[in-house]
């Protein structure tokens, strides 16, 4: 067989799989086995699902932590729905005899497996990459951990926020005690990097025909996403911040997209404020007087529209301090799940020649036991019934 014929066969396998494909989706219907919990892994799988992948979520008898957050509709919480919309669900009790063998068969039929158990758990279950890749050399497996493969520490997002330096920097800039972030940033950033890594590995597999194991720690993902990492790497001792500053203004608080020092430079350079600091003033005095001058300048406008018009005229980026409810008001940035009244946040991708989005609702645990096992493994109804009787398959 020539090399050219081998290359063609690989490309056809990767980009025209035999399983069901959504022709309007940007990705082929690659089979993704989602064995992860909470946010980082499920978010990566949700992204791939919205882009066209056939995601099969393995659910254990244990309640996922996201079930405790949000309004419950049709048995699923708001956060769980946000992370798992569009996926099919197979309920599996991994402690039951025969369960590991079933998951191994599913992995052999998959293109991608995503897991975020503590390092070593998958190996102890008999589902480590060495075992699974022996049966399916083309499998791409992503293992998300908190601190890397050598750490057994439990790592939820707040732990990574603290140990990544983000909370100490925020406290230092605000001159206050450290406080956690109001969102699970470490989880979502890790999920984004996991999705990118999967797509890169699938692209490489198209050329080589081989899968691979991807290790990804939450701490490394946050560090890689820190746009101020250069300061720490260069051992800079100069204060740095790219944050905006919120000012009192007619009609309520208003943000200028710059720290006070840079906001002063932009406004004074355009002749909008005059320097009130006496000649020879020290830096602290100058900073305090200049911030006061900006506040008085803003307060001097009779209405908000006039202030905004002046900022626009000067080319200064500004923002309302909106409530989250305002962002999603009227259905903005969200989409309705097929066949329901429930809405979930929409992925931000706008393709000119493809359509991405949620293609099914939020499944109850085990809702697709028969359907998915027939699709992926060709199991008959009698086989599924036997697995249910044996306690391998579970359903709500």
Secondary structure, 3 states (H helix, E strand, C coil): CCHHHHHHHHHHHHHCCCCCCCCCCCCCCCEEEECCCCCHHHHHHHHHHHCCCEEEEEECCCCCHHHHCCCCECCECHHHHHHHCCCEEEEECCCCCCHHHHHHHHHHCCCEEEECCCCCHHHHHCCCHHHHHHHCCCCEEEEEECCCCCCCCCCCHHHHHHHCCHHHHHHHHHCCCCCCCCCCHHHHHHHHHHHHHHHHHHHHHHHHCCCEEEEEEHHHHHHHCCCCHHHHHCCCCCCCCCCCEEECCCCCCEEECCCHHHHHHHHHHCCCCCCCCCCCCCHHHHHHHHHHHHHHHHHCCCCHHHHHHHHHHCCCCEEECCCHHHHCHHHCCEEECCCCCCEEECCCCCCCCCCCCCCCCCCCCCCCHHHHHHHHHCCCHHHHHHHHHCCCEECC
